[in-house]
Amino acid sequence: MSILHAIVLGIVQGLTEFLPISSSGHLVLVPELLGWNDFGGDDSLNKAFDVALHLGTLVGAAWYFRRDLAGYLLAAGRSIGRRSLADQQARIAWLLVLSAVPAAIVGAALSSTIDEHLGRPILVGVMLILGGLLLWWADHLDGTRTIEDYSVRDATLMGLAQAIALQPGVSRSGVTITAGLWLGLDRVAATRLSFLMSLPIIAGAGLFSAVKVAADGGLPPGSGPAFLAGFLAAGIAGWIAIAGLLSYLRTRTFMPFVWYRLIVGTAVIVIFATGVR
């Protein structure tokens, strides 16, 4: 795999993991449209690179939220000793863990099905459009709840929404933000919670995939530089996406992302249905 391709895919992963436009969908579409075949049908190599990109986005997000995470971890640790969730930070920390459970169960149970059947470009295009329409609807809801109002109900329903995002094209951030807006959260709160929810699920998925990669023999010789380049590109792009979107949403709506999803989804369906490439 070339370092240039690794950097491009790392940037794609980092940006689209947190912008509500689907990282998995774009990682299917970009190589297809550009005619890249870096892995030559080697599923183990493909999964290894996917692990590197997701770990990169995890590091980028963890660095951005480092102060929040430190507070949540300390509060959660104290709550174990006291057997109490009276502390607000501890309550939010455990709710973020709860939100990861549905996607973890679905991902572990259906990982082979997702890899083999759900990454078809036309289906990705359809999901981009449907997700865009749902985000458009949710963006018009006038939510006022903040992150301090995060509840068990919110964590459960946003967690179930996160499980749906295992289908490429849906967008993990897009569907969890949509669910948050539907639950009455304001734009910044829904988005911030969506990003925080991603940390345990990305970490868990990365660990799960890393174990499978190790069982398949680990990284191929000579792949290290490209994998490192992709890792770094994904981490930097992820940090930029989080900081940029949270700043943007203080005064603006999700409509540019809605239009992006509708236009790209329609173009993907036309291109792959007609074979015009």
Backbone hydrogen bonds, N-H to C=O, Kabsch-Sander energy under -0.5 kcal/mol:
donor,donor_aa,acceptor,acceptor_aa,energy
6,A,2,S,-2.0
7,I,3,I,-2.5
8,V,4,L,-2.6
9,L,5,H,-2.6
10,G,6,A,-2.2
11,I,7,I,-2.6
12,V,8,V,-2.4
13,Q,9,L,-2.7
14,G,10,G,-2.7
15,L,11,I,-2.5
16,T,12,V,-2.5
17,E,13,Q,-1.8
18,F,14,G,-0.6
18,F,15,L,-0.7
19,L,15,L,-2.4
21,I,16,T,-0.5
21,I,19,L,-2.6
22,S,16,T,-0.5
22,S,19,L,-0.7
26,H,22,S,-1.5
27,L,23,S,-2.4
28,V,24,S,-1.1
29,L,25,G,-2.4
30,V,26,H,-2.9
32,E,28,V,-1.2
33,L,29,L,-3.1
34,L,30,V,-2.2
35,G,31,P,-0.9
36,W,31,P,-2.0
40,G,37,N,-0.8
42,D,39,F,-2.3
43,D,41,G,-1.1
46,N,42,D,-2.2
47,K,43,D,-2.6
48,A,44,S,-2.0
49,F,45,L,-2.3
50,D,46,N,-2.2
51,V,47,K,-2.2
52,A,48,A,-2.0
53,L,49,F,-2.3
54,H,50,D,-2.4
55,L,51,V,-2.6
56,G,52,A,-1.8
57,T,53,L,-2.2
58,L,54,H,-2.2
59,V,55,L,-2.3
60,G,56,G,-2.3
61,A,57,T,-2.5
62,A,58,L,-2.8
63,W,59,V,-2.3
64,Y,60,G,-1.8
65,F,61,A,-2.4
66,R,63,W,-1.1
69,L,65,F,-3.2
70,A,66,R,-2.2
71,G,67,R,-2.1
72,Y,68,D,-2.7
73,L,69,L,-2.9
74,L,70,A,-2.2
75,A,71,G,-2.3
76,A,72,Y,-2.7
77,G,73,L,-2.3
78,R,74,L,-2.2
79,S,75,A,-2.0
80,I,76,A,-1.3
81,G,77,G,-1.2
82,R,78,R,-2.0
83,R,79,S,-1.6
84,S,79,S,-1.3
91,R,87,D,-2.2
92,I,88,Q,-2.4
93,A,89,Q,-2.4
94,W,90,A,-2.3
95,L,91,R,-1.9
96,L,92,I,-2.2
97,V,93,A,-1.5
98,L,94,W,-2.3
99,S,95,L,-2.2
100,A,96,L,-0.7
100,A,97,V,-1.0
101,V,97,V,-0.6
101,V,98,L,-1.3
104,A,100,A,-2.0
105,I,101,V,-2.3
106,V,102,P,-2.5
107,G,103,A,-2.8
108,A,104,A,-2.1
109,A,105,I,-2.0
110,L,106,V,-2.4
111,S,107,G,-0.7
114,I,110,L,-2.7
115,D,111,S,-2.2
116,E,112,S,-2.0
117,H,113,T,-2.6
118,L,113,T,-0.7
118,L,114,I,-1.1
124,V,120,R,-2.3
125,G,121,P,-2.4
126,V,122,I,-2.2
127,M,123,L,-2.3
128,L,124,V,-2.2
129,I,125,G,-1.8
130,L,126,V,-2.6
131,G,127,M,-2.7
132,G,128,L,-1.8
133,L,129,I,-2.3
134,L,130,L,-2.1
135,L,131,G,-2.2
136,W,132,G,-2.3
137,W,133,L,-2.1
138,A,134,L,-2.6
139,D,135,L,-2.3
140,H,136,W,-0.6
140,H,137,W,-1.1
141,L,138,A,-1.8
143,G,141,L,-1.2
144,T,184,G,-1.1
145,R,184,G,-2.6
149,D,146,T,-1.9
150,Y,147,I,-1.5
155,A,151,S,-2.6
156,T,152,V,-2.5
157,L,153,R,-2.6
158,M,154,D,-2.9
159,G,155,A,-1.7
160,L,156,T,-2.2
161,A,157,L,-2.0
162,Q,158,M,-2.0
163,A,159,G,-1.4
164,I,160,L,-1.1
164,I,161,A,-0.5
165,A,161,A,-0.9
166,L,163,A,-1.4
167,Q,164,I,-1.8
170,V,167,Q,-2.0
175,V,171,S,-2.7
176,T,172,R,-2.0
177,I,173,S,-2.4
178,T,174,G,-2.2
179,A,175,V,-2.1
180,G,176,T,-2.4
181,L,177,I,-2.7
182,W,178,T,-2.3
183,L,179,A,-1.7
184,G,181,L,-1.5
185,L,180,G,-2.3
186,D,145,R,-2.6
190,A,186,D,-2.8
191,T,187,R,-2.2
192,R,188,V,-2.9
193,L,189,A,-2.5
194,S,190,A,-1.9
195,F,191,T,-2.2
196,L,192,R,-2.4
197,M,193,L,-2.9
198,S,194,S,-1.0
199,L,195,F,-0.7
199,L,196,L,-0.9
201,I,197,M,-1.0
202,I,198,S,-3.1
203,A,199,L,-2.4
204,G,200,P,-2.5
205,A,201,I,-2.6
206,G,202,I,-2.6
207,L,203,A,-2.3
208,F,204,G,-2.5
209,S,205,A,-2.6
210,A,206,G,-2.5
211,V,207,L,-2.1
212,K,208,F,-1.5
213,V,209,S,-2.5
214,A,210,A,-2.7
215,A,211,V,-2.1
216,D,212,K,-1.3
217,G,214,A,-1.4
218,G,213,V,-2.5
223,S,220,P,-1.7
227,F,223,S,-2.3
228,L,224,G,-2.7
229,A,225,P,-2.2
230,G,226,A,-2.3
231,F,227,F,-2.3
232,L,228,L,-2.6
233,A,229,A,-2.4
234,A,230,G,-2.5
235,G,231,F,-2.1
236,I,232,L,-2.4
237,A,233,A,-2.5
238,G,234,A,-2.4
239,W,235,G,-2.1
240,I,236,I,-2.2
241,A,237,A,-2.5
242,I,238,G,-2.3
243,A,239,W,-2.5
244,G,240,I,-2.7
245,L,241,A,-2.5
246,L,242,I,-2.3
247,S,243,A,-1.7
248,Y,244,G,-2.6
249,L,245,L,-2.4
250,R,247,S,-1.0
251,T,248,Y,-1.3
252,R,248,Y,-1.1
257,F,254,F,-1.1
258,V,254,F,-1.7
259,W,255,M,-2.6
260,Y,256,P,-2.0
261,R,257,F,-2.3
262,L,258,V,-2.3
263,I,259,W,-2.7
264,V,260,Y,-2.9
265,G,261,R,-2.5
266,T,262,L,-2.0
267,A,263,I,-2.4
268,V,264,V,-2.7
269,I,265,G,-2.0
270,V,266,T,-2.3
271,I,267,A,-2.8
272,F,268,V,-2.6
273,A,269,I,-2.0
274,T,270,V,-1.9
275,G,271,I,-1.3
276,V,271,I,-0.7
277,R,275,G,-1.2
